[in-house]
């Protein structure tokens, strides 16, 4: 808990321009290897190989990198990255089939559908009706996979961008105890943020608020998890 006192403060007020806040916030991030020696642990990396390898201070250690990505659009890119293990599924609270909505950001719906990029929500097949193009994807129990893959002796960095399902996955990690296996988290929390295209309008893609995201970040820090806000 003492290490967390040296972490960058959480942004308490909702950013009016979150796309700019990320650029500024990256400069303030206090990475765990900058606060402590990680040489006593085995290394497991972030799910995003390119960002992790360029930005994360690894103290000259080699990390094993896993990319969990259900959208097949990105699979060829991961196939070209050496040292990256691709898991072509969606991270979820159980083994299941989910609906992946391709609806894009406001003003970019046609672009998203044409490229096949899943830029929308991920929901169980029995969930609410979706407005965009829908693709079924296989999902797996992320918490159980984590418990079977790493141990407390491993140094685990997790970058989570799961299109709103963080409000399901984070509680599941706590309930199963899998959160204790994670040393550092970079979390993008999805909420009804202000839109870049349309001043004064919020995104209709997500129903959660910034206050709920802040509660999620605060609960992680209060539990001893070094989590960083990602926008």
C-alpha positions as CSV (number, residue, x, y, z in Angstrom):
1,X,0.0,0.0,0.0
2,X,2.9,2.3,0.6
3,X,3.9,2.1,-3.1
4,X,0.4,3.3,-4.1
5,X,1.0,6.6,-2.2
6,X,3.6,7.4,-4.9
7,X,1.3,6.7,-7.8
8,X,-0.1,9.5,-9.9
9,X,-3.4,10.8,-8.5
10,X,-6.6,9.7,-10.1
11,X,-8.4,12.3,-12.3
12,X,-11.4,13.2,-10.1
13,X,-13.1,15.5,-12.5
14,X,-14.5,14.1,-15.8
15,X,-12.3,15.3,-18.7
16,X,-14.1,17.4,-21.3
17,X,-11.6,16.2,-23.9
18,X,-10.5,12.7,-22.9
19,X,-8.6,12.1,-26.1
20,X,-6.3,15.0,-25.0
21,X,-6.2,13.9,-21.3
22,X,-4.6,10.6,-22.3
23,X,-1.7,12.3,-23.9
24,X,-1.1,14.4,-20.8
25,X,-1.7,11.6,-18.3
26,X,0.9,9.3,-19.9
27,X,3.5,11.8,-18.9
28,X,2.4,11.5,-15.3
29,X,2.2,7.7,-15.0
30,X,4.4,6.2,-12.2
31,X,5.2,2.7,-13.5
32,X,5.7,0.1,-10.9
33,X,9.3,-0.8,-12.0
34,X,10.1,2.9,-11.3
35,X,8.9,2.4,-7.8
36,X,10.2,-1.1,-7.0
37,X,12.7,-3.8,-8.1
38,X,10.9,-6.5,-10.1
39,X,13.9,-8.7,-10.6
40,X,12.6,-11.3,-8.1
41,X,9.6,-12.2,-10.2
42,X,9.1,-13.9,-13.6
43,X,7.7,-11.5,-16.2
44,X,4.3,-11.6,-18.0
45,X,3.4,-8.6,-20.1
46,X,0.6,-6.4,-21.3
47,X,-1.9,-7.6,-23.9
48,X,-0.7,-5.0,-26.3
49,X,2.8,-5.8,-27.6
50,X,3.8,-2.7,-29.4
51,X,2.7,-0.2,-26.7
52,X,4.2,-2.3,-23.9
53,X,7.6,-2.9,-25.6
54,X,8.1,0.8,-26.4
55,X,6.8,2.5,-23.3
56,X,7.1,0.2,-20.3
57,X,10.3,0.3,-18.1
58,X,11.2,-3.4,-18.0
59,X,14.5,-3.1,-16.0
60,X,16.2,-5.1,-18.8
61,X,13.9,-8.1,-18.3
62,X,12.2,-10.2,-21.0
63,X,8.4,-10.4,-20.7
64,X,6.1,-13.0,-22.2
65,X,3.3,-11.2,-23.9
66,X,-0.3,-12.3,-24.4
67,X,-2.8,-10.6,-26.7
68,X,-6.4,-11.3,-26.0
69,X,-8.4,-10.1,-29.0
70,X,-11.7,-11.4,-30.3
71,X,-11.8,-9.1,-33.4
72,X,-10.3,-11.0,-36.3
73,X,-9.4,-7.7,-38.0
74,X,-6.4,-7.4,-35.7
75,X,-5.3,-11.1,-35.8
76,X,-3.0,-10.7,-38.9
77,X,-1.1,-7.9,-37.1
78,X,-0.5,-10.0,-34.0
79,X,0.7,-12.9,-36.2
80,X,3.6,-10.8,-37.3
81,X,4.7,-9.9,-33.8
82,X,7.4,-12.1,-32.4
83,X,7.1,-13.2,-28.9
84,X,3.3,-12.4,-28.7
85,X,0.9,-15.2,-28.0
86,X,-2.5,-14.5,-29.5
87,X,-5.7,-15.7,-27.8
88,X,-8.4,-15.1,-30.4
89,X,-11.3,-14.8,-27.9
90,X,-13.1,-12.3,-25.8
91,X,-12.2,-12.0,-22.1
92,X,-15.4,-12.7,-20.1
93,X,-16.7,-14.0,-16.7
94,X,-17.3,-17.5,-18.1
95,X,-16.9,-19.6,-21.2
96,X,-19.7,-18.4,-23.5
97,X,-20.7,-16.9,-26.9
98,X,-21.0,-13.2,-27.0
99,X,-22.3,-10.6,-29.5
100,X,-19.7,-8.2,-30.8
101,X,-21.3,-5.0,-32.1
102,X,-19.6,-3.1,-35.0
103,X,-21.1,0.3,-34.7
104,X,-18.1,2.7,-34.5
105,X,-18.0,6.1,-33.1
106,X,-20.6,8.7,-34.0
107,X,-19.9,9.9,-37.5
108,X,-17.7,6.9,-38.3
109,X,-20.2,4.1,-38.5
110,X,-19.8,3.4,-42.2
111,X,-16.0,3.4,-41.8
112,X,-16.2,0.9,-39.0
113,X,-18.5,-1.4,-40.9
114,X,-16.4,-1.2,-44.1
115,X,-13.2,-2.1,-42.3
116,X,-14.9,-4.8,-40.1
117,X,-13.4,-3.3,-37.0
118,X,-15.4,-4.0,-33.8
119,X,-15.5,-0.7,-32.2
120,X,-18.7,-1.1,-30.2
121,X,-19.9,-3.1,-27.3
122,X,-19.5,-6.8,-26.3
123,X,-22.5,-8.4,-24.7
124,X,-23.9,-11.9,-24.0
125,X,-26.1,-13.2,-26.8
126,X,-29.1,-12.9,-24.4
127,X,-28.4,-9.2,-23.7
128,X,-30.1,-6.1,-25.0
129,X,-30.7,-5.6,-28.7
130,X,-27.9,-3.9,-30.5
131,X,-28.2,-1.2,-33.2
132,X,-25.1,-1.9,-35.2
133,X,-23.8,-4.9,-37.2
134,X,-23.4,-7.9,-34.9
135,X,-20.8,-10.7,-35.0
136,X,-20.8,-13.7,-32.6
137,X,-17.5,-14.4,-30.8
138,X,-16.2,-17.0,-28.5
139,X,-15.4,-15.9,-24.9
140,X,-13.6,-17.5,-22.1
141,X,-13.4,-17.2,-18.3
142,X,-10.5,-14.7,-18.0
143,X,-10.1,-15.0,-14.3
144,X,-9.8,-18.8,-14.4
145,X,-7.4,-18.6,-17.3
146,X,-5.2,-16.1,-15.4
147,X,-5.1,-18.4,-12.3
148,X,-4.1,-21.4,-14.5
149,X,-1.5,-19.4,-16.5
150,X,0.4,-17.3,-13.9
151,X,1.4,-17.6,-10.2
152,X,2.2,-15.2,-7.4
153,X,5.9,-15.5,-8.4
154,X,5.1,-14.0,-11.8
155,X,5.2,-10.2,-12.4
156,X,2.0,-9.5,-14.3
157,X,1.2,-6.3,-16.2
158,X,-2.3,-6.0,-17.6
159,X,-3.7,-3.5,-20.1
160,X,-7.4,-3.8,-20.3
161,X,-9.6,-2.3,-23.0
162,X,-12.7,-4.5,-23.1
163,X,-15.4,-2.2,-24.5
164,X,-17.4,-1.8,-21.3
165,X,-17.1,-5.3,-19.8
166,X,-14.6,-4.1,-17.3
167,X,-17.6,-3.6,-15.0
168,X,-18.1,-7.4,-15.2
169,X,-14.5,-8.5,-15.4
170,X,-13.0,-6.5,-12.5
171,X,-15.6,-7.8,-9.9
172,X,-15.0,-11.3,-11.2
173,X,-11.2,-10.9,-10.7
174,X,-11.9,-9.9,-7.1
175,X,-14.5,-12.7,-6.5
176,X,-12.1,-15.4,-7.7
177,X,-9.0,-13.9,-6.1
178,X,-7.3,-13.7,-9.5
179,X,-6.7,-9.9,-8.9
180,X,-4.0,-10.9,-6.5
181,X,-2.0,-12.3,-9.4
182,X,-1.9,-8.9,-11.2
183,X,0.9,-6.4,-10.2
184,X,-0.1,-3.4,-12.4
185,X,-3.2,-2.5,-14.5
186,X,-3.7,0.0,-17.3
187,X,-7.4,0.3,-17.5
188,X,-9.6,2.1,-20.1
189,X,-12.9,2.5,-18.5
190,X,-15.8,3.0,-21.0
191,X,-18.5,5.6,-20.2
192,X,-20.8,8.0,-21.9
193,X,-18.0,10.4,-22.6
194,X,-18.2,13.7,-24.4
195,X,-17.9,13.2,-28.1
196,X,-15.0,14.7,-30.1
197,X,-17.2,15.1,-33.2
198,X,-20.2,16.7,-31.5
199,X,-19.5,19.3,-28.8
200,X,-22.0,19.1,-26.0
201,X,-23.1,15.6,-26.8
202,X,-22.3,12.4,-25.0
203,X,-21.5,9.1,-26.7
204,X,-24.6,6.8,-26.8
205,X,-22.5,3.6,-26.9
206,X,-22.1,3.2,-23.1
207,X,-24.5,3.8,-20.2
208,X,-22.0,4.0,-17.4
209,X,-20.9,7.4,-16.1
210,X,-17.4,8.8,-15.3
211,X,-18.3,8.7,-11.6
212,X,-18.8,4.9,-11.9
213,X,-15.5,4.6,-13.6
214,X,-13.8,6.6,-10.9
215,X,-15.4,4.2,-8.3
216,X,-13.9,1.3,-10.2
217,X,-10.4,2.8,-10.2
218,X,-10.7,3.8,-6.5
219,X,-11.8,0.3,-5.5
220,X,-8.7,-1.2,-7.2
221,X,-6.3,1.3,-5.5
222,X,-8.0,0.9,-2.1
223,X,-7.4,-2.9,-2.5
224,X,-3.7,-2.4,-3.2
225,X,-3.7,-2.7,-7.0
226,X,-1.6,-0.2,-8.9
227,X,-4.1,0.9,-11.6
228,X,-3.6,3.7,-14.1
229,X,-6.4,5.5,-16.0
230,X,-6.3,5.0,-19.7
231,X,-8.5,7.0,-22.1
